[in-house]
Amino acid sequence: MAKLSPMMIAPPVVFAALAGLFLWGMTRENADVLPSQLIGKDVPAVTLEKLGETPLLTDAVLAEDTVKLVNFWGTWCVACRAEHPTLLWIRDNLDVPLHGVNFDDTTARALAYLEKDGNPFATLGEAKTARTKIDWGVYGAPETFIIDANGKVVLRWAGPITQRVLKDNILPAIEKAKAGLPQS
């Protein structure tokens, strides 16, 4: 009987492992939601600089006894610009404060954009270093976090908030957070 070389067995084993991993990823409860290590944990600290006249987003703001949203954005981000009307709608129609973190952008561009298209944020900060982005696990924009009244992260949404995302993901998570229910 001929002996099988490990080099002959390795490709099918690697392929099967990858196929299993992809299958698992597609059958998660909500395959659209990227997992986050922060879910259920205390909101990370922020180290931000003031951006314009909008009040600064601080750790004290994040500790307030209310449900809140934190949105990471930049003017260079096409998806951020696409979600901007939805953020303005959230500001005008929900009783949940929306806080913004501008990153990887210039102060002048960020201020000009908010002046032209409207500022949806109750507080705002500019991340001049990568520290806040790293602590929050943000690797792109836009990313939005829902924080409950106890300062725990209940949802991380990576990508633009569209009307469908708002209806199917953001609003239900806000309602659960307001009711003090655990997130699934």
PyMOL commands that set and color helices and strands:
alter all, ss='L'
color gray80, all
select helices_A, chain A and resi 6-26+59-62+78-93+107-117+131-136+163-179
alter helices_A, ss='H'
color red, helices_A
select strands_A, chain A and resi 68-73+98-103+123-127+143-147+153-158
alter strands_A, ss='S'
color yellow, strands_A
deselect
rebuild
show_as cartoon
